[in-house]
């Protein structure tokens, strides 16, 4: 087993239509507004940017992300990453009850030296850190979608 490889899969049930969720998720530069652990996103060009992440553990991850797939009809957003994490991440959106079923998948190899050095004893903590980050992201996205829904109701949309 390569202790520096990670695969994650998270499913979020969201109370908004897939098109509305997609419209939020495709704007990566706005993630810091609603996802507390996404500290900063700086566009490089129309298809790429750098992102900084920090959760409860005392380290920051910096990646350069490049758009690999943007398919609104299929509900898919995918990026390729280099930097402290190398690999890919993908959102797949579809109907889920009265809202959206958002599936986040990620496969990465850790390149950050301290995380590689601590790969065996720290693996459980790194996975827990990811879970906490995802939980906070879901809460933030739910709050943003609810706020937008309320504004639309107030505006008669």
LOTIDO-869471 format. One record per residue: chain; residue number from 0; x, y, z of N, C-alpha, C, O in turn. Coordinates in steps of 0.001 Angstrom, whole numbers, plus 500000, padded with zeros to 6 digits. Example, Ala and Ser with C-alpha at 12.3 -4.5 7.8 and 13.67 -1.06 7.14 Angstrom:
+--------+-----+--------+--------+--------+--------+--------+--------+--------+--------+--------+--------+--------+--------+
! cadena ! num !    n_u !    n_v !    n_w !   ca_u !   ca_v !   ca_w !    c_u !    c_v !    c_w !    o_u !    o_v !    o_w !
+--------+-----+--------+--------+--------+--------+--------+--------+--------+--------+--------+--------+--------+--------+
!      A !   0 ! 513190 ! 494310 ! 507800 ! 512300 ! 495500 ! 507800 ! 513200 ! 496700 ! 507800 ! 514236 ! 496681 ! 508465 !
!      A !   1 ! 512850 ! 497750 ! 507080 ! 513670 ! 498940 ! 507140 ! 512900 ! 500030 ! 507870 ! 513409 ! 501138 ! 508039 !
+--------+-----+--------+--------+--------+--------+--------+--------+--------+--------+--------+--------+--------+--------+
This chain:
+--------+-----+--------+--------+--------+--------+--------+--------+--------+--------+--------+--------+--------+--------+
! cadena ! num !    n_u !    n_v !    n_w !   ca_u !   ca_v !   ca_w !    c_u !    c_v !    c_w !    o_u !    o_v !    o_w !
+--------+-----+--------+--------+--------+--------+--------+--------+--------+--------+--------+--------+--------+--------+
!      A !   0 ! 500841 ! 498810 ! 500000 ! 500000 ! 500000 ! 500000 ! 500880 ! 501244 ! 500000 ! 501845 ! 501336 ! 500758 !
!      A !   1 ! 500537 ! 502192 ! 499147 ! 501233 ! 503474 ! 499137 ! 500515 ! 504379 ! 500132 ! 499396 ! 504823 ! 499874 !
!      A !   2 ! 501147 ! 504651 ! 501256 ! 500537 ! 505414 ! 502344 ! 500335 ! 506883 ! 501991 ! 499699 ! 507620 ! 502745 !
!      A !   3 ! 500866 ! 507310 ! 500863 ! 500704 ! 508706 ! 500449 ! 499589 ! 508886 ! 499424 ! 499365 ! 509996 ! 498940 !
!      A !   4 ! 498893 ! 507811 ! 499094 ! 497749 ! 507863 ! 498165 ! 496458 ! 507894 ! 498955 ! 496301 ! 507195 ! 499956 !
!      A !   5 ! 495529 ! 508726 ! 498480 ! 494221 ! 508823 ! 499118 ! 493127 ! 508808 ! 498059 ! 493266 ! 509378 ! 496977 !
!      A !   6 ! 492045 ! 508140 ! 498408 ! 490816 ! 508156 ! 497613 ! 489703 ! 508567 ! 498551 ! 489544 ! 508010 ! 499637 !
!      A !   7 ! 488945 ! 509541 ! 498120 ! 487817 ! 510009 ! 498924 ! 486565 ! 509995 ! 498068 ! 486611 ! 510220 ! 496859 !
!      A !   8 ! 485455 ! 509726 ! 498720 ! 484145 ! 509809 ! 498068 ! 483150 ! 510275 ! 499117 ! 482956 ! 509624 ! 500143 !
!      A !   9 ! 482530 ! 511399 ! 498847 ! 481542 ! 511975 ! 499752 ! 480281 ! 512276 ! 498955 ! 480355 ! 512727 ! 497811 !
!      A !  10 ! 479130 ! 512028 ! 499556 ! 477859 ! 512320 ! 498911 ! 477101 ! 513309 ! 499782 ! 476893 ! 513085 ! 500975 !
!      A !  11 ! 476696 ! 514403 ! 499161 ! 475932 ! 515437 ! 499846 ! 474530 ! 515481 ! 499255 ! 474360 ! 515492 ! 498036 !
!      A !  12 ! 473542 ! 515505 ! 500117 ! 472149 ! 515742 ! 499705 ! 471872 ! 517219 ! 499946 ! 472050 ! 517722 ! 501056 !
!      A !  13 ! 471439 ! 517901 ! 498909 ! 471265 ! 519352 ! 498990 ! 469854 ! 519743 ! 498566 ! 469300 ! 519176 ! 497624 !
!      A !  14 ! 469285 ! 520709 ! 499262 ! 467920 ! 521161 ! 498997 ! 467886 ! 522280 ! 497961 ! 467406 ! 523380 ! 498234 !
!      A !  15 ! 468395 ! 521990 ! 496789 ! 468366 ! 522941 ! 495675 ! 468479 ! 522120 ! 494391 ! 469034 ! 521022 ! 494405 !
!      A !  16 ! 467963 ! 522638 ! 493297 ! 468059 ! 521918 ! 492022 ! 469515 ! 521786 ! 491560 ! 470347 ! 522638 ! 491870 !
!      A !  17 ! 469818 ! 520719 ! 490820 ! 471197 ! 520518 ! 490341 ! 471791 ! 521721 ! 489613 ! 472975 ! 522014 ! 489783 !
!      A !  18 ! 471001 ! 522417 ! 488811 ! 471537 ! 523570 ! 488063 ! 472005 ! 524677 ! 489002 ! 473012 ! 525333 ! 488737 !
!      A !  19 ! 471278 ! 524886 ! 490098 ! 471684 ! 525919 ! 491067 ! 472959 ! 525508 ! 491800 ! 473846 ! 526332 ! 492023 !
!      A !  20 ! 473043 ! 524248 ! 492169 ! 474237 ! 523754 ! 492854 ! 475435 ! 523837 ! 491915 ! 476517 ! 524260 ! 492322 !
!      A !  21 ! 475247 ! 523437 ! 490676 ! 476317 ! 523490 ! 489678 ! 476828 ! 524926 ! 489517 ! 478034 ! 525160 ! 489451 !
!      A !  22 ! 475894 ! 525882 ! 489456 ! 476274 ! 527289 ! 489282 ! 477168 ! 527778 ! 490419 ! 478042 ! 528616 ! 490199 !
!      A !  23 ! 476959 ! 527267 ! 491623 ! 477821 ! 527639 ! 492755 ! 479162 ! 526913 ! 492660 ! 480216 ! 527532 ! 492806 !
!      A !  24 ! 479123 ! 525612 ! 492418 ! 480355 ! 524820 ! 492428 ! 481304 ! 525165 ! 491282 ! 482513 ! 524978 ! 491411 !
!      A !  25 ! 480782 ! 525660 ! 490174 ! 481676 ! 525975 ! 489060 ! 482453 ! 527280 ! 489285 ! 483363 ! 527599 ! 488520 !
!      A !  26 ! 482099 ! 528022 ! 490319 ! 482781 ! 529294 ! 490613 ! 483776 ! 529085 ! 491760 ! 483557 ! 529544 ! 492881 !
!      A !  27 ! 484852 ! 528396 ! 491460 ! 485842 ! 528037 ! 492489 ! 486404 ! 529257 ! 493216 ! 486744 ! 529163 ! 494395 !
!      A !  28 ! 486507 ! 530388 ! 492541 ! 487061 ! 531580 ! 493184 ! 486179 ! 532069 ! 494335 ! 486630 ! 532858 ! 495164 !
!      A !  29 ! 484926 ! 531607 ! 494392 ! 484024 ! 531999 ! 495472 ! 483953 ! 530971 ! 496610 ! 483262 ! 531212 ! 497600 !
!      A !  30 ! 484641 ! 529845 ! 496495 ! 484609 ! 528835 ! 497557 ! 484979 ! 529404 ! 498927 ! 484328 ! 529054 ! 499912 !
!      A !  31 ! 485993 ! 530265 ! 499036 ! 486323 ! 530779 ! 500375 ! 485159 ! 531510 ! 501056 ! 485138 ! 531625 ! 502281 !
!      A !  32 ! 484215 ! 531993 ! 500291 ! 483056 ! 532698 ! 500858 ! 482178 ! 531755 ! 501681 ! 481609 ! 532164 ! 502693 !
!      A !  33 ! 482065 ! 530489 ! 501251 ! 481152 ! 529567 ! 501930 ! 481829 ! 528329 ! 502511 ! 481214 ! 527611 ! 503298 !
!      A !  34 ! 483080 ! 528065 ! 502141 ! 483788 ! 526874 ! 502634 ! 484985 ! 527341 ! 503452 ! 486012 ! 527714 ! 502885 !
!      A !  35 ! 484865 ! 527326 ! 504786 ! 485880 ! 527945 ! 505648 ! 487301 ! 527416 ! 505458 ! 488256 ! 528174 ! 505627 !
!      A !  36 ! 487467 ! 526149 ! 505115 ! 488812 ! 525587 ! 504990 ! 489468 ! 525906 ! 503645 ! 490670 ! 525701 ! 503481 !
!      A !  37 ! 488705 ! 526397 ! 502703 ! 489280 ! 526882 ! 501446 ! 489641 ! 528332 ! 501714 ! 488796 ! 529224 ! 501636 !
!      A !  38 ! 490905 ! 528552 ! 502030 ! 491337 ! 529868 ! 502503 ! 491465 ! 530900 ! 501398 ! 491226 ! 532089 ! 501607 !
!      A !  39 ! 491849 ! 530422 ! 500206 ! 492095 ! 531378 ! 499128 ! 492096 ! 530648 ! 497793 ! 492598 ! 529528 ! 497688 !
!      A !  40 ! 491538 ! 531279 ! 496787 ! 491603 ! 530780 ! 495411 ! 491998 ! 531960 ! 494540 ! 491319 ! 532986 ! 494513 !
!      A !  41 ! 493100 ! 531801 ! 493835 ! 493601 ! 532857 ! 492951 ! 493626 ! 532355 ! 491514 ! 494410 ! 531467 ! 491181 !
!      A !  42 ! 492773 ! 532918 ! 490660 ! 492787 ! 532495 ! 489252 ! 494134 ! 532796 ! 488593 ! 494750 ! 533831 ! 488847 !
!      A !  43 ! 494568 ! 531881 ! 487752 ! 495763 ! 532092 ! 486923 ! 495307 ! 532534 ! 485539 ! 495819 ! 533503 ! 484979 !
!      A !  44 ! 494341 ! 531812 ! 485005 ! 493721 ! 532146 ! 483729 ! 492290 ! 531606 ! 483764 ! 491780 ! 531280 ! 484836 !
!      A !  45 ! 491657 ! 531513 ! 482633 ! 490251 ! 531083 ! 482574 ! 490052 ! 529624 ! 483008 ! 488948 ! 529246 ! 483401 !
!      A !  46 ! 491100 ! 528810 ! 482942 ! 490976 ! 527378 ! 483195 ! 491746 ! 526872 ! 484397 ! 491668 ! 525687 ! 484718 !
!      A !  47 ! 492491 ! 527744 ! 485072 ! 493316 ! 527256 ! 486183 ! 493482 ! 528322 ! 487266 ! 493201 ! 529504 ! 487067 !
!      A !  48 ! 493951 ! 527849 ! 488415 ! 494191 ! 528748 ! 489535 ! 494906 ! 528017 ! 490645 ! 495083 ! 526800 ! 490593 !
!      A !  49 ! 495318 ! 528773 ! 491658 ! 495914 ! 528163 ! 492844 ! 494917 ! 528260 ! 493984 ! 494143 ! 529211 ! 494089 !
!      A !  50 ! 494961 ! 527243 ! 494835 ! 494056 ! 527211 ! 495982 ! 494853 ! 526841 ! 497226 ! 495790 ! 526044 ! 497174 !
!      A !  51 ! 494455 ! 527443 ! 498345 ! 495066 ! 527157 ! 499648 ! 493983 ! 526616 ! 500571 ! 492899 ! 527187 ! 500687 !
!      A !  52 ! 494305 ! 525490 ! 501232 ! 493371 ! 524828 ! 502144 ! 494016 ! 524690 ! 503508 ! 495221 ! 524463 ! 503622 !
!      A !  53 ! 493204 ! 524828 ! 504534 ! 493683 ! 524550 ! 505891 ! 492484 ! 524178 ! 506737 ! 491487 ! 524899 ! 506779 !
!      A !  54 ! 492591 ! 523042 ! 507411 ! 491518 ! 522591 ! 508288 ! 492024 ! 522645 ! 509722 ! 492665 ! 523629 ! 510095 !
!      A !  55 ! 491767 ! 521637 ! 510538 ! 492147 ! 521706 ! 511945 ! 493604 ! 521340 ! 512200 ! 494184 ! 521802 ! 513182 !
!      A !  56 ! 494207 ! 520525 ! 511343 ! 495612 ! 520181 ! 511548 ! 496495 ! 521361 ! 511150 ! 496125 ! 522149 ! 510280 !
!      A !  57 ! 497666 ! 521483 ! 511789 ! 498497 ! 522688 ! 511607 ! 499365 ! 522678 ! 510341 ! 500588 ! 522790 ! 510415 !
!      A !  58 ! 498722 ! 522544 ! 509195 ! 499445 ! 522668 ! 507934 ! 498491 ! 523211 ! 506882 ! 497271 ! 523085 ! 506995 !
!      A !  59 ! 499069 ! 523808 ! 505873 ! 498296 ! 524339 ! 504753 ! 498684 ! 523554 ! 503507 ! 499849 ! 523205 ! 503322 !
!      A !  60 ! 497710 ! 523282 ! 502662 ! 497968 ! 522647 ! 501373 ! 497777 ! 523685 ! 500282 ! 496817 ! 524454 ! 500302 !
!      A !  61 ! 498696 ! 523698 ! 499334 ! 498611 ! 524612 ! 498194 ! 498644 ! 523760 ! 496927 ! 499545 ! 522945 ! 496729 !
!      A !  62 ! 497649 ! 523968 ! 496082 ! 497598 ! 523230 ! 494824 ! 497346 ! 524195 ! 493672 ! 496776 ! 525273 ! 493842 !
!      A !  63 ! 497786 ! 523773 ! 492514 ! 497399 ! 524427 ! 491274 ! 496400 ! 523500 ! 490623 ! 496686 ! 522328 ! 490376 !
!      A !  64 ! 495224 ! 524036 ! 490347 ! 494148 ! 523247 ! 489762 ! 493907 ! 523716 ! 488328 ! 493902 ! 524911 ! 488033 !
!      A !  65 ! 493710 ! 522741 ! 487457 ! 493410 ! 523038 ! 486060 ! 492131 ! 522306 ! 485690 ! 491977 ! 521114 ! 485957 !
!      A !  66 ! 491218 ! 523042 ! 485071 ! 489953 ! 522448 ! 484646 ! 490217 ! 521275 ! 483705 ! 490923 ! 521421 ! 482707 !
!      A !  67 ! 489652 ! 520120 ! 484025 ! 489778 ! 518940 ! 483179 ! 488464 ! 518651 ! 482449 ! 488456 ! 518161 ! 481320 !
!      A !  68 ! 487365 ! 518965 ! 483118 ! 486045 ! 518735 ! 482497 ! 485027 ! 519673 ! 483129 ! 484949 ! 519803 ! 484350 !
!      A !  69 ! 484254 ! 520319 ! 482277 ! 483144 ! 521169 ! 482711 ! 481979 ! 520816 ! 481796 ! 481943 ! 521215 ! 480632 !
!      A !  70 ! 481027 ! 520061 ! 482341 ! 479919 ! 519557 ! 481543 ! 478610 ! 519784 ! 482296 ! 478159 ! 518907 ! 483032 !
!      A !  71 ! 477995 ! 520959 ! 482117 ! 476756 ! 521258 ! 482836 ! 475630 ! 520264 ! 482528 ! 474845 ! 519931 ! 483416 !
!      A !  72 ! 475544 ! 519790 ! 481286 ! 474478 ! 518855 ! 480920 ! 474596 ! 517545 ! 481707 ! 473586 ! 516967 ! 482109 !
!      A !  73 ! 475820 ! 517082 ! 481923 ! 476043 ! 515844 ! 482685 ! 476188 ! 516121 ! 484178 ! 476198 ! 515189 ! 484982 !
!      A !  74 ! 476303 ! 517404 ! 484557 ! 476478 ! 517759 ! 485959 ! 477850 ! 517418 ! 486490 ! 477985 ! 517041 ! 487654 !
!      A !  75 ! 478882 ! 517543 ! 485654 ! 480236 ! 517143 ! 486049 ! 481191 ! 518327 ! 486002 ! 481242 ! 519075 ! 485026 !
!      A !  76 ! 481943 ! 518473 ! 487087 ! 483055 ! 519427 ! 487168 ! 484267 ! 518639 ! 487642 ! 484201 ! 517971 ! 488674 !
!      A !  77 ! 485361 ! 518703 ! 486914 ! 486553 ! 517946 ! 487304 ! 487800 ! 518807 ! 487119 ! 487919 ! 519571 ! 486161 !
!      A !  78 ! 488723 ! 518657 ! 488067 ! 489998 ! 519363 ! 487979 ! 491146 ! 518367 ! 488094 ! 491006 ! 517290 ! 488673 !
!      A !  79 ! 492281 ! 518756 ! 487528 ! 493543 ! 518056 ! 487745 ! 494357 ! 518953 ! 488678 ! 494339 ! 520176 ! 488543 !
!      A !  80 ! 495076 ! 518334 ! 489632 ! 495818 ! 519103 ! 490631 ! 497292 ! 518736 ! 490622 ! 497669 ! 517587 ! 490393 !
!      A !  81 ! 498119 ! 519751 ! 490879 ! 499538 ! 519557 ! 491138 ! 499897 ! 520420 ! 492350 ! 499149 ! 521321 ! 492729 !
!      A !  82 ! 501017 ! 520138 ! 492930 ! 501444 ! 520890 ! 494109 ! 501522 ! 519963 ! 495304 ! 502048 ! 518855 ! 495193 !
!      A !  83 ! 501003 ! 520401 ! 496458 ! 501035 ! 519571 ! 497665 ! 500207 ! 518301 ! 497504 ! 500472 ! 517294 ! 498161 !
!      A !  84 ! 499209 ! 518352 ! 496634 ! 498423 ! 517176 ! 496262 ! 498501 ! 517050 ! 494744 ! 498395 ! 518043 ! 494025 !
!      A !  85 ! 498685 ! 515827 ! 494264 ! 498738 ! 515590 ! 492828 ! 497680 ! 514550 ! 492488 ! 497652 ! 513469 ! 493077 !
!      A !  86 ! 496820 ! 514875 ! 491550 ! 495766 ! 513944 ! 491167 ! 494579 ! 514695 ! 490608 ! 494738 ! 515632 ! 489824 !
!      A !  87 ! 493386 ! 514283 ! 491012 ! 492180 ! 514896 ! 490478 ! 491075 ! 514923 ! 491529 ! 491103 ! 514194 ! 492520 !
!      A !  88 ! 490099 ! 515798 ! 491270 ! 488893 ! 515877 ! 492088 ! 487728 ! 516129 ! 491142 ! 487868 ! 516816 ! 490130 !
!      A !  89 ! 486561 ! 515553 ! 491493 ! 485410 ! 515667 ! 490601 ! 484115 ! 515787 ! 491403 ! 483899 ! 515071 ! 492381 !
!      A !  90 ! 483265 ! 516707 ! 490965 ! 481886 ! 516801 ! 491439 ! 481001 ! 516202 ! 490355 ! 481177 ! 516495 ! 489173 !
!      A !  91 ! 480044 ! 515358 ! 490758 ! 479029 ! 514842 ! 489851 ! 477680 ! 515122 ! 490500 ! 477409 ! 514670 ! 491612 !
!      A !  92 ! 476843 ! 515867 ! 489800 ! 475554 ! 516292 ! 490340 ! 474416 ! 515639 ! 489584 ! 474463 ! 515470 ! 488366 !
!      A !  93 ! 473398 ! 515280 ! 490335 ! 472197 ! 514726 ! 489728 ! 471022 ! 514932 ! 490647 ! 471181 ! 515367 ! 491788 !
!      A !  94 ! 469838 ! 514617 ! 490150 ! 468664 ! 514763 ! 490997 ! 468743 ! 513834 ! 492203 ! 469248 ! 512715 ! 492115 !
!      A !  95 ! 468243 ! 514312 ! 493305 ! 468203 ! 513514 ! 494524 ! 466978 ! 513900 ! 495318 ! 466999 ! 514899 ! 496036 !
!      A !  96 ! 465912 ! 513134 ! 495208 ! 464667 ! 513506 ! 495881 ! 464157 ! 514807 ! 495297 ! 463967 ! 514922 ! 494086 !
!      A !  97 ! 463934 ! 515793 ! 496167 ! 463465 ! 517101 ! 495689 ! 464617 ! 518074 ! 495453 ! 464386 ! 519240 ! 495136 !
!      A !  98 ! 465850 ! 517607 ! 495605 ! 467003 ! 518483 ! 495446 ! 468084 ! 517852 ! 494583 ! 467829 ! 517369 ! 493480 !
!      A !  99 ! 469296 ! 517870 ! 495117 ! 470469 ! 517410 ! 494381 ! 471247 ! 516389 ! 495187 ! 471370 ! 516490 ! 496407 !
!      A ! 100 ! 471765 ! 515410 ! 494480 ! 472728 ! 514473 ! 495048 ! 474080 ! 514858 ! 494442 ! 474321 ! 514668 ! 493250 !
!      A ! 101 ! 474949 ! 515400 ! 495284 ! 476270 ! 515859 ! 494839 ! 477309 ! 514860 ! 495330 ! 477456 ! 514647 ! 496534 !
!      A ! 102 ! 478025 ! 514253 ! 494400 ! 479058 ! 513289 ! 494739 ! 480417 ! 513927 ! 494486 ! 480707 ! 514388 ! 493382 !
!      A ! 103 ! 481242 ! 513946 ! 495527 ! 482610 ! 514458 ! 495423 ! 483545 ! 513259 ! 495461 ! 483491 ! 512450 ! 496387 !
!      A ! 104 ! 484399 ! 513148 ! 494456 ! 485406 ! 512089 ! 494416 ! 486765 ! 512723 ! 494219 ! 486913 ! 513714 ! 493504 !
!      A ! 105 ! 487748 ! 512135 ! 494864 ! 489098 ! 512669 ! 494766 ! 490095 ! 511516 ! 494867 ! 489953 ! 510629 ! 495710 !
!      A ! 106 ! 491096 ! 511542 ! 494003 ! 492212 ! 510612 ! 494089 ! 493484 ! 511441 ! 493993 ! 493728 ! 512126 ! 493000 !
!      A ! 107 ! 494286 ! 511361 ! 495045 ! 495492 ! 512188 ! 495091 ! 496664 ! 511419 ! 495696 ! 496495 ! 510442 ! 496425 !
!      A ! 108 ! 497833 ! 511895 ! 495368 ! 499070 ! 511494 ! 496018 ! 499575 ! 512727 ! 496755 ! 499649 ! 513814 ! 496182 !
!      A ! 109 ! 499917 ! 512554 ! 498015 ! 500420 ! 513669 ! 498808 ! 501875 ! 513933 ! 498424 ! 502697 ! 513017 ! 498408 !
!      A ! 110 ! 502180 ! 515175 ! 498119 ! 503548 ! 515590 ! 497786 ! 504159 ! 516484 ! 498868 ! 505372 ! 516691 ! 498880 !
!      A ! 111 ! 503349 ! 517005 ! 499760 ! 503848 ! 517885 ! 500829 ! 504795 ! 517070 ! 501708 ! 504392 ! 516047 ! 502260 !
!      A ! 112 ! 506052 ! 517510 ! 501846 ! 507053 ! 516703 ! 502556 ! 506659 ! 516276 ! 503978 ! 506850 ! 515112 ! 504330 !
!      A ! 113 ! 506125 ! 517162 ! 504788 ! 505796 ! 516790 ! 506166 ! 504706 ! 515720 ! 506198 ! 504729 ! 514840 ! 507058 !
!      A ! 114 ! 503763 ! 515790 ! 505278 ! 502702 ! 514787 ! 505233 ! 503236 ! 513446 ! 504726 ! 502778 ! 512389 ! 505161 !
!      A ! 115 ! 504185 ! 513490 ! 503825 ! 504801 ! 512235 ! 503353 ! 505582 ! 511590 ! 504496 ! 505519 ! 510377 ! 504700 !
!      A ! 116 ! 506307 ! 512407 ! 505224 ! 507113 ! 511901 ! 506330 ! 506226 ! 511278 ! 507409 ! 506600 ! 510281 ! 508026 !
!      A ! 117 ! 505047 ! 511872 ! 507633 ! 504114 ! 511378 ! 508645 ! 503021 ! 510475 ! 508056 ! 501989 ! 510261 ! 508691 !
!      A ! 118 ! 503242 ! 509947 ! 506852 ! 502186 ! 509232 ! 506145 ! 501613 ! 508045 ! 506915 ! 500398 ! 507849 ! 506896 !
!      A ! 119 ! 502421 ! 507264 ! 507574 ! 501889 ! 506102 ! 508288 ! 501242 ! 506504 ! 509619 ! 500069 ! 506198 ! 509834 !
!      A ! 120 ! 501968 ! 507178 ! 510518 ! 501308 ! 507503 ! 511791 ! 500199 ! 508557 ! 511661 ! 499294 ! 508612 ! 512494 !
!      A ! 121 ! 500271 ! 509390 ! 510618 ! 499303 ! 510471 ! 510491 ! 498100 ! 510169 ! 509622 ! 497175 ! 510978 ! 509549 !
!      A ! 122 ! 498093 ! 509015 ! 508960 ! 497032 ! 508720 ! 507986 ! 495623 ! 508873 ! 508573 ! 494763 ! 509499 ! 507952 !
!      A ! 123 ! 495386 ! 508325 ! 509724 ! 494071 ! 508418 ! 510357 ! 493695 ! 509883 ! 510609 ! 492545 ! 510274 ! 510404 !
!      A ! 124 ! 494657 ! 510682 ! 511048 ! 494397 ! 512103 ! 511301 ! 494142 ! 512866 ! 509995 ! 493284 ! 513747 ! 509941 !
!      A ! 125 ! 494896 ! 512520 ! 508948 ! 494703 ! 513186 ! 507661 ! 493306 ! 512883 ! 507111 ! 492643 ! 513771 ! 506575 !
!      A ! 126 ! 492864 ! 511638 ! 507243 ! 491524 ! 511258 ! 506764 ! 490441 ! 511959 ! 507598 ! 489441 ! 512424 ! 507051 !
!      A ! 127 ! 490637 ! 512032 ! 508906 ! 489676 ! 512722 ! 509776 ! 489635 ! 514213 ! 509437 ! 488565 ! 514822 ! 509440 !
!      A ! 128 ! 490790 ! 514796 ! 509147 ! 490865 ! 516203 ! 508762 ! 490053 ! 516442 ! 507484 ! 489322 ! 517426 ! 507379 !
!      A ! 129 ! 490191 ! 515538 ! 506525 ! 489421 ! 515634 ! 505283 ! 487919 ! 515565 ! 505588 ! 487140 ! 516353 ! 505053 !
!      A ! 130 ! 487517 ! 514626 ! 506445 ! 486101 ! 514476 ! 506784 ! 485545 ! 515749 ! 507434 ! 484431 ! 516169 ! 507125 !
!      A ! 131 ! 486319 ! 516357 ! 508330 ! 485884 ! 517601 ! 508962 ! 485745 ! 518723 ! 507933 ! 484804 ! 519515 ! 507979 !
!      A ! 132 ! 486689 ! 518773 ! 507017 ! 486643 ! 519790 ! 505975 ! 485404 ! 519600 ! 505097 ! 484728 ! 520572 ! 504760 !
!      A ! 133 ! 485109 ! 518371 ! 504731 ! 483950 ! 518106 ! 503887 ! 482649 ! 518441 ! 504626 ! 481722 ! 518990 ! 504030 !
!      A ! 134 ! 482580 ! 518118 ! 505898 ! 481381 ! 518427 ! 506683 ! 481141 ! 519938 ! 506722 ! 480014 ! 520402 ! 506553 !
!      A ! 135 ! 482211 ! 520691 ! 506947 ! 482084 ! 522149 ! 506988 ! 481710 ! 522705 ! 505615 ! 480926 ! 523650 ! 505523 !
!      A ! 136 ! 482259 ! 522131 ! 504555 ! 481915 ! 522561 ! 503208 ! 480451 ! 522337 ! 502900 ! 479799 ! 523194 ! 502302 !
!      A ! 137 ! 479929 ! 521189 ! 503304 ! 478514 ! 520898 ! 503083 ! 477637 ! 521901 ! 503839 ! 476670 ! 522430 ! 503291 !
!      A ! 138 ! 477986 ! 522153 ! 505096 ! 477207 ! 523129 ! 505884 ! 477223 ! 524506 ! 505217 ! 476188 ! 525163 ! 505101 !
!      A ! 139 ! 478404 ! 524931 ! 504782 ! 478524 ! 526241 ! 504146 ! 477743 ! 526325 ! 502849 ! 477097 ! 527336 ! 502572 !
!      A ! 140 ! 477798 ! 525271 ! 502058 ! 477064 ! 525270 ! 500793 ! 475557 ! 525259 ! 501050 ! 474811 ! 525968 ! 500374 !
!      A ! 141 ! 475106 ! 524471 ! 502008 ! 473675 ! 524454 ! 502360 ! 473205 ! 525839 ! 502793 ! 472130 ! 526288 ! 502395 !
!      A ! 142 ! 474007 ! 526508 ! 503605 ! 473638 ! 527845 ! 504069 ! 473566 ! 528826 ! 502902 ! 472639 ! 529633 ! 502830 !
!      A ! 143 ! 474524 ! 528767 ! 501998 ! 474524 ! 529667 ! 500841 ! 473314 ! 529402 ! 499947 ! 472655 ! 530341 ! 499500 !
!      A ! 144 ! 473024 ! 528138 ! 499688 ! 471873 ! 527798 ! 498844 ! 470566 ! 528240 ! 499491 ! 469669 ! 528726 ! 498802 !
!      A ! 145 ! 470448 ! 528078 ! 500807 ! 469243 ! 528515 ! 501519 ! 469102 ! 530036 ! 501439 ! 468001 ! 530553 ! 501247 !
!      A ! 146 ! 470214 ! 530744 ! 501588 ! 470200 ! 532207 ! 501506 ! 469747 ! 532658 ! 500115 ! 468936 ! 533575 ! 499984 !
!      A ! 147 ! 470273 ! 532012 ! 499093 ! 469884 ! 532367 ! 497722 ! 468417 ! 532049 ! 497458 ! 467724 ! 532806 ! 496778 !
!      A ! 148 ! 467949 ! 530931 ! 497996 ! 466547 ! 530553 ! 497828 ! 465635 ! 531577 ! 498506 ! 464603 ! 531964 ! 497958 !
!      A ! 149 ! 466024 ! 532004 ! 499685 ! 465243 ! 533010 ! 500421 ! 465216 ! 534329 ! 499644 ! 464167 ! 534965 ! 499541 !
!      A ! 150 ! 466352 ! 534738 ! 499105 ! 466411 ! 535980 ! 498321 ! 465528 ! 535879 ! 497089 ! 464856 ! 536846 ! 496730 !
!      A ! 151 ! 465519 ! 534726 ! 496439 ! 464670 ! 534538 ! 495258 ! 463190 ! 534630 ! 495633 ! 462398 ! 535221 ! 494899 !
!      A ! 152 ! 462817 ! 534044 ! 496777 ! 461419 ! 534128 ! 497234 ! 461037 ! 535575 ! 497525 ! 459950 ! 536022 ! 497157 !
!      A ! 153 ! 461938 ! 536311 ! 498190 ! 461662 ! 537716 ! 498512 ! 461519 ! 538564 ! 497250 ! 460758 ! 539531 ! 497222 !
!      A ! 154 ! 462260 ! 538189 ! 496207 ! 462212 ! 538945 ! 494946 ! 461121 ! 538431 ! 494009 ! 460977 ! 538917 ! 492887 !
!      A ! 155 ! 460352 ! 537443 ! 494477 ! 459255 ! 536916 ! 493675 ! 459694 ! 536068 ! 492506 ! 458959 ! 535923 ! 491529 !
!      A ! 156 ! 460897 ! 535503 ! 492598 ! 461413 ! 534677 ! 491481 ! 461038 ! 533235 ! 491707 ! 461372 ! 532375 ! 490892 !
+--------+-----+--------+--------+--------+--------+--------+--------+--------+--------+--------+--------+--------+--------+
